[in-house]
Amino acid sequence: MDCRIKISLGKLTDSRIEVVHRLQFEVMGKVSDSVICLTHEDLPPEGPPILGQMGAWARYGFARGWLPDGEAKPMEDALVVGVDGHRLIGFVADAHGGSETSRVAAKVVADLLRYGDVTAGEIVGTALEELAELEANEEEVMPCQTTLLAVVADPKEGVLEVASLGDSLCILLRDGLAYCLNRPDQQWAGAWTAARYLDPRQWPDEKLPWWPLRVSLEAEDRILVATDGVTEPIYRVKCVTEKDLVRLVDEPEDLSSASERLLQEILRRDREHEGIMGRGAEDNVAFVLFEIPFDE
């Protein structure tokens, strides 16, 4: 597969990992027994990170970033995780310039999942339609942008569908390797660009930019759906490298340990560059982690 993540390894100190906040295993933002939606409203300015589970095969993490001067960063990420029968559904949005668009997109997706049987392309397309409606009434929305990334995993069919806009990541972990399935870019969807994305005439190949990718799944594959705060550099050192993803997410035997170790690594504070100590999670973080069960 030619989409393997290419991340240069950064030198990390050997100091003991320090978890900045006590991890909380509590369900917040729960909208039904099969769908959980988290937005900035569920994580107070000084609140601890959220680490939770959704059924047997899905975990999620939600953590506020910290600015270099030690202030808590405004939370602009959002996530939705759902279990639709045997299907696993994950969605993340990373806003820039305000939390309104990611919040609206997540709420739309959470409502959509209640109806069941939706595709990744329909999830992103429906969110974009709502953003286009916001554009029509500028007084009701703060002008900001957001990434959109949706995945639908169907273990029975052995298929993963991915649809995305922006630089959030869908990473497949299999047999000790990490693969980035989507093609992250800097073209974000936002209140002022949604209408352009919704016009197929802009795309002569008849493919919209969130055209879904379908990938074959294998039992015990792990799928990480995450905003860029999981991997972006902190003081020029990658927060989580490809090697880290395999060690933290792919190698642990159970999914709970994998998600907890990933969030701990993101929050560690012992990164140092040119005499400056990194705080960890400089950007906000939202992720959903799936494991593909055996088809019995």
KOLROTI-702730 format. One record per residue (C-alpha): y, x, z. Coordinates in steps of 0.001 Angstrom, whole numbers, always signed. Layout:
% KOLROTI-702730
+---------+---------+---------+
!       y !       x !       z !
+---------+---------+---------+
!       Y !       X !       Z !
...
+---------+---------+---------+
This chain:
% KOLROTI-702730
+---------+---------+---------+
!       y !       x !       z !
+---------+---------+---------+
!      +0 !      +0 !      +0 !
!   +3306 !   +1509 !   -1043 !
!   +5477 !    -201 !   +1560 !
!   +4617 !   +2039 !   +4474 !
!   +7544 !   +2555 !   +6813 !
!   +9276 !   +5865 !   +6315 !
!  +10911 !   +6808 !   +9599 !
!  +11706 !  +10367 !  +10610 !
!  +10468 !  +11217 !  +14080 !
!  +13132 !  +11994 !  +16644 !
!  +12620 !  +14347 !  +19572 !
!  +12373 !  +12403 !  +22812 !
!  +12457 !  +13766 !  +26337 !
!   +9353 !  +13678 !  +28500 !
!  +11064 !  +11854 !  +31336 !
!   +9339 !   +8901 !  +32899 !
!  +10160 !   +5582 !  +31278 !
!  +12599 !   +3621 !  +33388 !
!  +12728 !    -120 !  +32862 !
!  +16380 !   -1126 !  +33128 !
!  +15692 !   -4700 !  +34152 !
!  +12784 !   -6401 !  +35830 !
!  +10708 !   -8122 !  +33161 !
!  +10600 !  -11864 !  +33532 !
!   +7549 !  -13794 !  +32334 !
!   +9204 !  -17162 !  +32175 !
!   +9537 !  -19568 !  +29281 !
!  +13174 !  -20262 !  +28456 !
!  +14605 !  -22378 !  +25671 !
!  +11314 !  -24263 !  +25307 !
!  +11749 !  -27238 !  +22967 !
!   +8148 !  -28494 !  +22803 !
!   +4616 !  -27470 !  +23693 !
!   +4227 !  -25720 !  +20344 !
!   +7726 !  -24311 !  +19636 !
!  +10016 !  -21998 !  +21631 !
!  +13609 !  -21294 !  +20576 !
!  +15796 !  -18625 !  +22208 !
!  +19497 !  -18117 !  +21499 !
!  +22415 !  -16483 !  +23326 !
!  +22541 !  -19561 !  +25562 !
!  +19215 !  -18567 !  +27143 !
!  +20247 !  -15041 !  +28142 !
!  +23284 !  -14850 !  +30479 !
!  +25670 !  -11877 !  +30151 !
!  +23993 !   -9933 !  +32958 !
!  +20590 !  -11589 !  +32638 !
!  +17286 !   -9680 !  +32521 !
!  +15239 !   -9506 !  +29321 !
!  +12781 !  -12261 !  +28538 !
!   +9135 !  -11514 !  +27808 !
!   +6837 !  -14453 !  +27244 !
!   +3816 !  -15838 !  +25444 !
!   +3054 !  -18701 !  +23122 !
!    -629 !  -19568 !  +23094 !
!   -3339 !  -16928 !  +22878 !
!   -2101 !  -14990 !  +19849 !
!   +1690 !  -14821 !  +20106 !
!   +4115 !  -12933 !  +22361 !
!   +7886 !  -12604 !  +22185 !
!  +10653 !  -10457 !  +23648 !
!  +14397 !  -11037 !  +23926 !
!  +16801 !   -8458 !  +25403 !
!  +20525 !   -7845 !  +25479 !
!  +21882 !   -4553 !  +24172 !
!  +24328 !   -2295 !  +26001 !
!  +27468 !    -758 !  +24579 !
!  +28056 !   +3017 !  +25021 !
!  +30553 !   +2377 !  +27848 !
!  +27920 !    +466 !  +29822 !
!  +29103 !   -3054 !  +29045 !
!  +26582 !   -5713 !  +28087 !
!  +26740 !   -6460 !  +24372 !
!  +27381 !  -10093 !  +23345 !
!  +23991 !  -11610 !  +22518 !
!  +23940 !  -12560 !  +18831 !
!  +20190 !  -12505 !  +18125 !
!  +17959 !  -15574 !  +18127 !
!  +14240 !  -16180 !  +17775 !
!  +11797 !  -19013 !  +17227 !
!   +8043 !  -18813 !  +17749 !
!   +5619 !  -21628 !  +17048 !
!   +1928 !  -22461 !  +16862 !
!   +1117 !  -25092 !  +14241 !
!   -2587 !  -25758 !  +14672 !
!   -4185 !  -22485 !  +13637 !
!   -1012 !  -21140 !  +11990 !
!   +1374 !  -18700 !  +13700 !
!   +5077 !  -18930 !  +12869 !
!   +7837 !  -16500 !  +13780 !
!  +11548 !  -16412 !  +12985 !
!  +14351 !  -14025 !  +14003 !
!  +18069 !  -13997 !  +13190 !
!  +20570 !  -11228 !  +13931 !
!  +24211 !  -12311 !  +13688 !
!  +27222 !  -10042 !  +13310 !
!  +30665 !  -11152 !  +14397 !
!  +29615 !  -14054 !  +16602 !
!  +26523 !  -15963 !  +17702 !
!  +27166 !  -19265 !  +15942 !
!  +25217 !  -18710 !  +12725 !
!  +22100 !  -17296 !  +14356 !
!  +22169 !  -20081 !  +16958 !
!  +22500 !  -22785 !  +14319 !
!  +19795 !  -21223 !  +12142 !
!  +17354 !  -21016 !  +15068 !
!  +17971 !  -24616 !  +16117 !
!  +17405 !  -25786 !  +12533 !
!  +14153 !  -23841 !  +12313 !
!  +12931 !  -25175 !  +15680 !
!  +13561 !  -28749 !  +14509 !
!  +11867 !  -28064 !  +11171 !
!   +8700 !  -26738 !  +12838 !
!   +8206 !  -30010 !  +14669 !
!   +7286 !  -31573 !  +11347 !
!   +4587 !  -28974 !  +10687 !
!   +3128 !  -27512 !   +7502 !
!   +6205 !  -25566 !   +6347 !
!   +6272 !  -22312 !   +4388 !
!   +8263 !  -19174 !   +5159 !
!  +10403 !  -19813 !   +2089 !
!  +11161 !  -23352 !   +3243 !
!  +12147 !  -22077 !   +6688 !
!  +14694 !  -19597 !   +5301 !
!  +15902 !  -22006 !   +2615 !
!  +16473 !  -24808 !   +5130 !
!  +18403 !  -22487 !   +7445 !
!  +20580 !  -21409 !   +4526 !
!  +21296 !  -25012 !   +3563 !
!  +22599 !  -25647 !   +7058 !
!  +24775 !  -22518 !   +6882 !
!  +26193 !  -23792 !   +3603 !
!  +27125 !  -27034 !   +5370 !
!  +28934 !  -25022 !   +8026 !
!  +30906 !  -23280 !   +5281 !
!  +32201 !  -26677 !   +4154 !
!  +33842 !  -27248 !   +7551 !
!  +35374 !  -23941 !   +8591 !
!  +36892 !  -25374 !  +11759 !
!  +33452 !  -25851 !  +13312 !
!  +32011 !  -22393 !  +12780 !
!  +33138 !  -18918 !  +13665 !
!  +33032 !  -16860 !  +10453 !
!  +30110 !  -14531 !  +11014 !
!  +26971 !  -13353 !   +9240 !
!  +23294 !  -13395 !  +10166 !
!  +20007 !  -12017 !   +8958 !
!  +17118 !  -14436 !   +8456 !
!  +13438 !  -13522 !   +8628 !
!  +10525 !  -15966 !   +8733 !
!   +6771 !  -15374 !   +8692 !
!   +3859 !  -17802 !   +8570 !
!    +414 !  -16385 !   +9323 !
!   -2669 !  -18418 !   +8423 !
!   -5755 !  -16676 !   +9848 !
!   -8148 !  -19225 !   +8327 !
!   -6812 !  -18602 !   +4838 !
!   -6286 !  -14907 !   +5575 !
!   -2699 !  -14976 !   +4305 !
!    +679 !  -13921 !   +5703 !
!   +3840 !  -15241 !   +4053 !
!   +7160 !  -13445 !   +4577 !
!  +10672 !  -14553 !   +3554 !
!  +13803 !  -12658 !   +4544 !
!  +17467 !  -11864 !   +4038 !
!  +19080 !   -8852 !   +5654 !
!  +17771 !   -5915 !   +7643 !
!  +15413 !   -7548 !  +10137 !
!  +11845 !   -6252 !   +9838 !
!   +8337 !   -7593 !   +9350 !
!   +5858 !   -4849 !  +10242 !
!   +2096 !   -5006 !   +9748 !
!     +30 !   -2810 !  +12086 !
!   -3488 !   -2106 !  +10858 !
!   -5966 !    +723 !  +11467 !
!   -3433 !   +3022 !  +13109 !
!    -758 !   +2612 !  +10421 !
!   +2523 !    +671 !  +10319 !
!   +3694 !   -1024 !   +7121 !
!   +7089 !   -2628 !   +6520 !
!   +6284 !   -5711 !   +4419 !
!   +9780 !   -6884 !   +3522 !
!  +12533 !   -4837 !   +1943 !
!  +15367 !   -4694 !   +4458 !
!  +18852 !   -4511 !   +2956 !
!  +22429 !   -4878 !   +4091 !
!  +23007 !   -8157 !   +2202 !
!  +23322 !  -10654 !   +5027 !
!  +23429 !  -14416 !   +4805 !
!  +26499 !  -15962 !   +6374 !
!  +28801 !  -18936 !   +6456 !
!  +30780 !  -17585 !   +3505 !
!  +27806 !  -16406 !   +1387 !
!  +25150 !  -19086 !   +1909 !
!  +26318 !  -21227 !   -1012 !
!  +26011 !  -18259 !   -3371 !
!  +22462 !  -17607 !   -2252 !
!  +21591 !  -21262 !   -2733 !
!  +22652 !  -21271 !   -6405 !
!  +19604 !  -20328 !   -8545 !
!  +21908 !  -19642 !  -11500 !
!  +22877 !  -16413 !   -9764 !
!  +19299 !  -15222 !  -10221 !
!  +18224 !  -15112 !  -13891 !
!  +14644 !  -14188 !  -12996 !
!  +14367 !  -17579 !  -11261 !
!  +13673 !  -15858 !   -7981 !
!  +15869 !  -16557 !   -5005 !
!  +16521 !  -13552 !   -2749 !
!  +14276 !  -14953 !     -22 !
!  +11394 !  -15426 !   -2471 !
!   +8330 !  -15227 !    -205 !
!   +5886 !  -12353 !    -234 !
!   +2207 !  -13097 !    +391 !
!     -31 !  -10479 !   +2009 !
!   -3765 !  -10611 !   +2737 !
!   -4636 !  -10551 !   +6437 !
!   -7575 !   -9012 !   +8259 !
!   -8946 !   -9862 !  +11705 !
!   -7132 !   -7977 !  +14497 !
!   -4064 !   -7251 !  +12373 !
!    -892 !   -7300 !  +14427 !
!   +2379 !   -8574 !  +12979 !
!   +5753 !   -7598 !  +14477 !
!   +8770 !   -9686 !  +13466 !
!  +11913 !   -8034 !  +14827 !
!  +15657 !   -7617 !  +14530 !
!  +16874 !   -4120 !  +13722 !
!  +17654 !   -3353 !  +17369 !
!  +13971 !   -2453 !  +17749 !
!  +14137 !    +502 !  +15341 !
!  +17758 !   +1515 !  +14820 !
!  +18967 !   +4919 !  +16066 !
!  +20543 !   +5356 !  +19496 !
!  +22696 !   +8499 !  +19520 !
!  +20933 !   +9480 !  +16265 !
!  +17486 !   +9131 !  +17828 !
!  +15278 !   +6311 !  +16592 !
!  +14762 !   +3686 !  +19289 !
!  +11169 !   +3189 !  +18146 !
!   +9546 !   +5321 !  +15431 !
!   +6541 !   +4574 !  +13249 !
!   +4407 !   +6699 !  +15573 !
!   +5750 !   +4770 !  +18575 !
!   +4921 !   +1426 !  +16953 !
!   +1312 !   +2439 !  +16494 !
!   +1059 !   +3799 !  +20052 !
!   +2833 !    +880 !  +21722 !
!   +1855 !   -2113 !  +19605 !
!   -1346 !   -1293 !  +17731 !
!   -3367 !    +730 !  +20247 !
!   -3264 !   -1418 !  +23447 !
!   -6345 !   -3632 !  +23714 !
!   -4493 !   -6821 !  +24680 !
!   -1375 !   -8366 !  +23211 !
!    +380 !   -8787 !  +26565 !
!    +260 !   -5041 !  +27238 !
!   +1468 !   -4320 !  +23715 !
!   +4524 !   -6568 !  +23996 !
!   +5407 !   -5322 !  +27491 !
!   +5106 !   -1667 !  +26494 !
!   +7249 !   -2266 !  +23409 !
!  +10043 !   -3865 !  +25437 !
!   +9862 !   -1095 !  +28051 !
!  +10190 !   +1558 !  +25360 !
!  +13203 !    -177 !  +23841 !
!  +14909 !    -319 !  +27260 !
!  +14258 !   +3288 !  +28323 !
!  +17353 !   +5325 !  +29200 !
!  +16236 !   +8931 !  +28877 !
!  +17239 !   +9592 !  +25266 !
!  +19730 !  +12453 !  +24994 !
!  +21725 !  +13728 !  +22022 !
!  +24384 !  +16432 !  +22193 !
!  +24650 !  +16075 !  +25943 !
!  +25021 !  +12284 !  +25915 !
!  +22346 !  +10236 !  +27668 !
!  +21258 !   +7180 !  +25704 !
!  +21014 !   +3844 !  +27460 !
!  +18334 !   +2274 !  +25289 !
!  +18625 !   -1043 !  +23450 !
!  +22143 !    -260 !  +22251 !
!  +21744 !   -3226 !  +19920 !
!  +20388 !   -6628 !  +20875 !
!  +16642 !   -7089 !  +20483 !
!  +14545 !  -10091 !  +19479 !
!  +10918 !   -9824 !  +18432 !
!   +7787 !  -11903 !  +17961 !
!   +4379 !  -10210 !  +18035 !
!   +1260 !  -11836 !  +16592 !
!   -2386 !  -10852 !  +16606 !
!   -4719 !  -12247 !  +13959 !
!   -7895 !  -13570 !  +15628 !
!  -11393 !  -13300 !  +14261 !
!  -12301 !  -16242 !  +12032 !
!  -15274 !  -17559 !  +13928 !
+---------+---------+---------+
